[in-house]
Amino acid sequence: MDILDIKNKVKDLPEQEVRSYLQFILYRIALLEDKENSLVKFEKDLKEIFNEILYPKVTDPDPFGKSNYKKIHIQFGYPYLRQPLKELNILEEEFIIAFHENFSIAPIYSLDTEMGQTDRFDWLKNNLSNEYEIEFYKESLPKVISQVLSIPDNLPIYIWVSENANEQTALLFTLYLLRERKNNICIINTAALYRRMFEKKAKKYVPFFSGEIILKELQAIYKYSQENKQILSDIDRKHFEKEWLDLSNNAGTLRIWENGEIKVVSEDYYDDFIIEKAKKLIGKKKGFIMCARLVGEVYGHIFQYIGDGFLEYRVRKLIEKGIFEYEGSLEAMRLYSIKFNVK
């Protein structure tokens, strides 16, 4: 395989997956300071990542047909659970289903149907810039739903969730998909367990999405959750199903996490905050600033898991309204700069 093939493979990877690989590589480099973690082990890990990216295994359309899996884990976002389970030597017997969607944005009405999925992806395609792999998500969601619906009845299901609108909305959707199933279901609330298990660190900061938690802490949360499992009652499951129906019937396209619950807000909810941050960044010079810099500044201060793509979409809306003017190409946030429109 030559350098061009490698470039093409990396180019086609979802952004969150690239971040996951980078996070793991940096973590392994940090461990080299410990004499127990050798260069040989580091080399082996890098070769595994190399093979995963360049020579991925063909996905089995029926992963449960010939398997001996003992548990199912459902998680949201890039597959952060893979490495913790792998290092605990249980990856081969505990299957991971990963939703790649960002459920905090876009329509979610009738999302378990083809019509609902089409409406959602039409919105994403029409509003997010071309740098986001909308077609990947369009193909991914039906496949993941199919995996969820094909889970054998005898396997316990563990749903990993944190305190943000993306994962909480995805939790409700998943439980709705499983409404007719008899599996035992446990919810692993990573934020709540983080506060309980890492009390000293949690006083300063609690990761607000599950994939942000470091490897050793995820492993500790996993072990604790297995020793202190709480199976959802039928009453709890009915309550979550009703929550999903109430939420999905709301036509809003932006959801945030506030005061311990999902809140549907208007699309322009962050527009004033974007303008405020732009004023501070531009300052007295009144010149152009890169859109990516503005989006990064806003995203770093809202403490919500809504994605930079939605914020960049709102910047373009502010351009349409004449509040900002731009130079460059609106194809991607890194390709254009903005400043205030002087009327």
DOLO-294080 format. One record per residue (C-alpha): x, y, z; chain. Coordinates in Angstrom, 2 decimals. Layout:
BEGIN
X	Y	Z	chain
X	Y	Z	A
...
//
This chain:
BEGIN
X	Y	Z	chain
0.00	0.00	0.00	A
1.53	3.34	-1.10	A
1.27	6.80	0.47	A
-1.63	7.79	-1.84	A
-3.70	4.82	-0.67	A
-2.99	5.76	2.96	A
-4.00	9.38	2.34	A
-7.29	8.27	0.76	A
-8.08	5.91	3.66	A
-7.42	8.62	6.26	A
-9.43	11.19	4.27	A
-12.49	8.93	4.36	A
-12.40	8.38	8.14	A
-15.08	10.15	10.24	A
-13.58	13.07	12.21	A
-14.54	11.62	15.60	A
-12.86	8.31	14.75	A
-9.64	10.16	13.84	A
-9.77	11.93	17.20	A
-10.27	8.60	18.95	A
-7.17	7.10	17.33	A
-5.13	10.23	18.09	A
-6.26	10.25	21.72	A
-5.21	6.61	22.14	A
-1.81	7.16	20.49	A
-1.06	10.14	22.73	A
-2.15	8.14	25.77	A
0.19	5.28	24.83	A
3.10	7.70	24.30	A
2.49	9.12	27.79	A
2.63	5.59	29.22	A
6.14	5.08	27.82	A
7.43	7.00	30.84	A
6.39	3.99	32.91	A
9.05	1.27	32.62	A
6.36	-1.42	32.63	A
5.04	-0.13	29.31	A
7.61	-1.10	26.71	A
8.29	0.09	23.18	A
7.44	-3.42	22.01	A
3.88	-3.08	23.35	A
3.62	0.43	21.87	A
4.74	-0.90	18.48	A
2.15	-3.69	18.68	A
-0.63	-1.19	19.45	A
0.38	1.04	16.53	A
0.36	-1.95	14.16	A
-3.15	-2.85	15.32	A
-4.37	0.69	14.62	A
-2.61	0.56	11.22	A
-4.45	-2.66	10.33	A
-7.81	-1.41	11.65	A
-7.65	1.69	9.43	A
-6.12	0.26	6.28	A
-7.53	-3.27	6.37	A
-10.88	-3.03	8.19	A
-12.82	-6.21	8.84	A
-15.95	-6.72	6.77	A
-18.98	-6.03	8.94	A
-21.06	-9.11	9.56	A
-24.70	-8.37	8.55	A
-25.79	-10.70	11.37	A
-23.17	-10.26	14.14	A
-25.16	-12.35	16.63	A
-25.90	-15.35	14.41	A
-22.77	-17.40	15.10	A
-21.39	-15.61	18.13	A
-21.05	-16.35	21.82	A
-21.48	-12.80	23.07	A
-22.39	-12.44	26.74	A
-23.35	-8.75	26.84	A
-24.28	-5.89	24.55	A
-23.06	-2.33	25.06	A
-24.77	0.57	23.28	A
-22.88	3.85	23.18	A
-23.20	7.18	21.39	A
-20.48	9.00	19.47	A
-17.22	7.54	18.20	A
-16.50	3.99	19.53	A
-14.62	5.00	22.69	A
-15.59	1.77	24.51	A
-13.57	-0.45	22.24	A
-10.18	0.21	23.79	A
-11.23	-0.11	27.47	A
-12.91	-3.46	26.78	A
-9.98	-4.60	24.69	A
-7.48	-3.94	27.48	A
-9.75	-5.79	29.91	A
-9.59	-8.77	27.51	A
-13.37	-8.94	27.10	A
-13.85	-7.28	23.70	A
-14.40	-10.61	21.96	A
-17.31	-11.54	24.23	A
-19.03	-8.19	24.74	A
-20.45	-6.61	21.59	A
-20.47	-2.83	21.09	A
-23.13	-1.01	19.09	A
-22.19	2.61	18.40	A
-24.54	5.34	17.17	A
-22.50	7.95	15.29	A
-25.38	10.43	15.14	A
-25.52	13.79	16.90	A
-29.02	13.63	18.35	A
-28.89	17.15	19.79	A
-29.55	18.67	16.35	A
-31.89	18.11	13.37	A
-35.42	16.66	13.30	A
-36.07	13.39	15.16	A
-39.76	12.81	14.42	A
-40.53	9.16	13.48	A
-36.81	8.47	13.45	A
-37.41	4.72	13.56	A
-39.03	4.95	10.11	A
-37.57	5.55	6.65	A
-39.62	8.73	6.29	A
-38.31	10.17	9.57	A
-34.71	9.32	8.67	A
-35.11	10.95	5.24	A
-36.48	14.16	6.81	A
-33.57	14.24	9.25	A
-30.89	13.77	6.63	A
-32.49	16.25	4.25	A
-32.19	18.83	7.04	A
-28.56	17.91	7.72	A
-27.67	17.99	4.03	A
-29.37	21.34	3.47	A
-27.88	23.07	6.51	A
-24.49	21.62	7.41	A
-21.54	22.41	5.16	A
-20.08	19.91	2.72	A
-17.16	19.08	5.02	A
-19.46	16.95	7.20	A
-19.97	13.41	5.97	A
-23.76	13.44	5.80	A
-23.88	10.47	3.42	A
-21.93	8.38	5.94	A
-24.53	9.09	8.62	A
-27.36	8.43	6.16	A
-26.03	4.91	5.60	A
-24.96	4.35	9.20	A
-28.20	5.00	11.10	A
-30.39	2.29	9.46	A
-27.58	-0.24	9.96	A
-27.23	0.60	13.65	A
-31.00	0.47	14.17	A
-31.00	-2.95	12.51	A
-28.28	-4.12	14.90	A
-30.27	-2.93	17.92	A
-33.41	-4.70	16.72	A
-31.51	-7.96	16.11	A
-30.06	-8.27	19.63	A
-30.94	-11.73	20.99	A
-33.50	-11.67	23.81	A
-31.22	-13.49	26.26	A
-28.40	-10.91	26.24	A
-28.26	-8.11	28.82	A
-27.93	-4.61	27.37	A
-25.85	-1.80	28.89	A
-26.52	1.69	27.56	A
-23.75	4.24	28.20	A
-24.91	7.82	28.57	A
-23.69	11.12	29.97	A
-25.33	14.44	30.77	A
-25.73	16.12	27.41	A
-28.58	16.45	24.93	A
-26.96	14.20	22.35	A
-26.56	11.12	24.55	A
-29.75	11.68	26.54	A
-31.85	12.01	23.38	A
-30.13	8.94	21.93	A
-30.89	7.04	25.13	A
-34.63	7.76	24.76	A
-34.56	6.72	21.10	A
-32.73	3.48	21.90	A
-35.15	2.55	24.67	A
-38.03	3.27	22.30	A
-36.50	0.91	19.72	A
-36.23	-1.75	22.45	A
-39.77	-1.21	23.75	A
-40.99	-4.71	22.74	A
-37.87	-6.55	23.88	A
-37.56	-8.58	27.06	A
-33.81	-8.06	27.57	A
-32.52	-6.84	30.90	A
-31.39	-3.24	30.36	A
-29.03	-1.21	32.55	A
-28.13	2.45	32.09	A
-24.53	3.41	32.84	A
-24.61	7.14	33.61	A
-20.94	8.03	33.20	A
-21.27	11.56	34.59	A
-23.04	10.42	37.76	A
-20.55	7.60	38.30	A
-17.64	9.94	37.62	A
-18.80	12.21	40.45	A
-19.16	9.25	42.79	A
-15.91	7.48	41.93	A
-13.58	10.42	41.26	A
-14.95	12.88	43.76	A
-11.79	14.98	44.06	A
-11.38	15.44	40.30	A
-15.11	15.96	39.83	A
-15.00	19.07	42.04	A
-12.99	20.76	39.30	A
-14.48	19.21	36.18	A
-16.86	16.45	35.09	A
-16.53	15.32	31.45	A
-19.81	16.24	29.79	A
-19.71	13.48	27.18	A
-18.72	9.89	27.78	A
-15.97	9.74	25.14	A
-14.05	12.46	26.95	A
-13.33	10.21	29.96	A
-9.82	8.73	29.94	A
-9.16	5.04	29.48	A
-8.41	3.97	33.08	A
-11.42	5.85	34.41	A
-13.71	4.25	31.82	A
-12.42	0.84	32.87	A
-13.13	1.66	36.52	A
-16.64	2.84	35.62	A
-17.20	-0.37	33.68	A
-16.14	-2.56	36.63	A
-18.28	-0.58	39.07	A
-21.32	-0.79	36.79	A
-21.02	-4.57	36.60	A
-20.78	-4.93	40.37	A
-23.64	-2.51	41.08	A
-26.01	-3.07	38.19	A
-29.56	-1.77	38.36	A
-31.95	-3.27	35.82	A
-34.62	-0.93	34.47	A
-38.12	-1.81	35.63	A
-41.04	-2.04	33.22	A
-42.39	1.18	34.73	A
-39.09	2.98	34.09	A
-39.00	1.74	30.52	A
-42.55	2.94	29.85	A
-41.62	6.32	31.29	A
-38.61	6.64	28.95	A
-40.69	5.56	25.95	A
-43.25	8.28	26.70	A
-40.43	10.82	27.06	A
-39.20	9.89	23.59	A
-42.64	10.29	22.03	A
-43.11	13.70	23.69	A
-39.66	14.88	22.63	A
-39.76	13.55	19.06	A
-43.17	15.15	18.45	A
-41.55	18.55	19.01	A
-40.56	20.00	15.62	A
-37.55	21.86	17.05	A
-34.12	21.12	15.60	A
-31.87	22.13	18.51	A
-31.81	20.40	21.88	A
-29.67	21.34	24.88	A
-29.16	19.85	28.35	A
-30.27	22.19	31.11	A
-31.14	21.59	34.78	A
-30.99	17.84	34.36	A
-33.30	17.55	31.35	A
-33.45	17.88	27.59	A
-34.73	21.27	26.51	A
-35.82	22.12	22.95	A
-34.76	25.66	21.98	A
-34.99	27.76	18.83	A
-32.30	27.40	16.16	A
-31.06	30.94	16.80	A
-30.56	30.23	20.52	A
-26.80	30.83	20.32	A
-26.80	33.64	17.74	A
-26.38	36.44	20.28	A
-23.55	34.53	21.97	A
-21.83	34.04	18.61	A
-22.08	37.80	17.96	A
-20.74	38.57	21.44	A
-17.71	36.31	20.95	A
-17.10	37.78	17.50	A
-16.97	41.29	18.99	A
-14.34	40.20	21.51	A
-12.22	38.39	18.92	A
-12.37	41.15	16.32	A
-11.80	43.94	18.85	A
-10.84	47.41	17.74	A
-9.05	46.27	14.58	A
-12.42	45.62	12.88	A
-10.77	43.18	10.46	A
-11.59	39.65	9.37	A
-11.20	36.61	11.61	A
-11.31	32.98	10.55	A
-14.73	31.40	10.96	A
-13.10	28.30	12.47	A
-11.55	30.45	15.20	A
-14.91	31.99	16.08	A
-16.67	28.61	16.11	A
-13.94	27.14	18.32	A
-14.25	30.04	20.77	A
-18.02	29.66	21.00	A
-17.92	25.87	21.29	A
-15.37	26.07	24.07	A
-17.69	28.20	26.22	A
-21.20	26.78	25.77	A
-20.58	23.42	27.52	A
-23.07	21.67	25.25	A
-22.51	18.73	22.93	A
-24.14	20.12	19.80	A
-21.19	19.98	17.41	A
-19.20	22.68	15.65	A
-21.13	22.01	12.43	A
-24.32	23.48	13.88	A
-22.49	26.58	15.14	A
-20.90	27.12	11.72	A
-24.38	26.80	10.20	A
-25.54	29.63	12.48	A
-22.57	31.78	11.38	A
-23.73	31.35	7.78	A
-27.26	32.32	8.85	A
-25.86	35.50	10.40	A
-24.10	36.19	7.10	A
-27.44	35.78	5.30	A
-29.01	38.25	7.74	A
-26.31	40.81	6.91	A
-24.77	40.86	10.39	A
-21.49	39.37	9.12	A
-19.79	39.64	5.76	A
-17.26	37.09	4.60	A
-14.35	36.46	2.26	A
-13.30	33.06	0.99	A
-15.36	29.93	0.35	A
-18.35	28.88	2.44	A
-17.64	25.24	1.60	A
-15.91	24.78	4.97	A
-15.33	26.94	8.05	A
-11.55	26.79	7.61	A
-11.90	28.32	4.14	A
-13.51	31.66	4.99	A
-13.20	34.61	7.31	A
-15.87	36.92	8.68	A
-16.22	40.44	10.02	A
-19.13	42.64	11.00	A
-21.02	44.19	8.14	A
-20.67	47.97	8.37	A
-23.85	49.51	6.99	A
//
